[in-house]
């Protein structure tokens, strides 16, 4: 493990020297390529430096603890050895996590988030709209860009379906575990008896794919145009610029009404369709890995859920990791990092366990 880290550090140092050479700097394509590789190795180089520094300090402390005749100094050295050993144990785990196989999709800077109302009628549609706003606010806090691609509003102000594209560093990596059924428990505004109702919303998260590995045949597509309508029911324009594309073999439907141009909406819809189809193909290929599939979208029934939002108790619970937060109001305002951190930590622990059992 440390030998692997050492080789990465040596490669990082080599690239650092190369990117300072005039002939490399003048070759924009080569310079960009080397800088990208160097950036990908920076974390490992820093971990190796941290390891060697800690190892040196530990060896010195062990030598003092072994050779010191002054009992007081010997005791202090032994305490330092214990502390440094704890630090080394933590660092080794950090290195193990860093060296885990990477998900190639984590590099995607754009993520498609689809939200649909499930069981619960109007209340489900209202909560779907709230979840969409939650992810928008989270993206804004991160300094990411958000595009609303589809917003199918209901009469009560909720949404049947909403699709947004979020663009920013690590956008997919951060949000990928949000896929699944989100259950809300609260008293609807229309409930006169004060009874708590349970509704569900489905969330699908997938990376926007730049390089599609397969061709989509035009004969497999049905393309419909219609007049766009924006949030709040306001007309976006007076032409049939919105696009609905149906992929006939799979039944996948993509709608885009974000742009005023029919051509631009078609281009964006085709890009989303390609991302969906490629993601479906990849999921099918790894379907046998059941443990990695715990975070996928279900049917939307009330008994299927990855997370529950219990408003009377002010609690948000993720059932996959048995983790609860008691800040539901802040959570709905986009303060979701603590939950996302817990999910990523649990995923790392699972992968570490699988690696150690090989």
Protein Blocks (a to p, Z undefined) as FASTA:
>chain_A
ZZmmmmmmmmmmmmmmmmmpfklmmmmmlmmmmmmmmmmmmmmmmmmmmmmmmmmmmmmm
mmmmmmpmblklmmmmmmmmmmmmmmmmmmmmmmmmmmpccdfklmpmbdcddddddehi
jmmmmmmmmmmmmmmmmmmmnopacddfbdcddfkopafbdcdddddehklmmmmmmgcc
dddddddfklmnopacddddddddddddfbdcbdcdfklpccdddddddehhiafblcdf
bccdddfknopacddfkbmblklmmmmmmmmmmmmmmmmmmmmmmmmmmmlmmmcccehp
akbcfbdcdfknopacdfklopacfbfkmmmnopamlmmmmmmmmmmmmmmmmmmmZZ
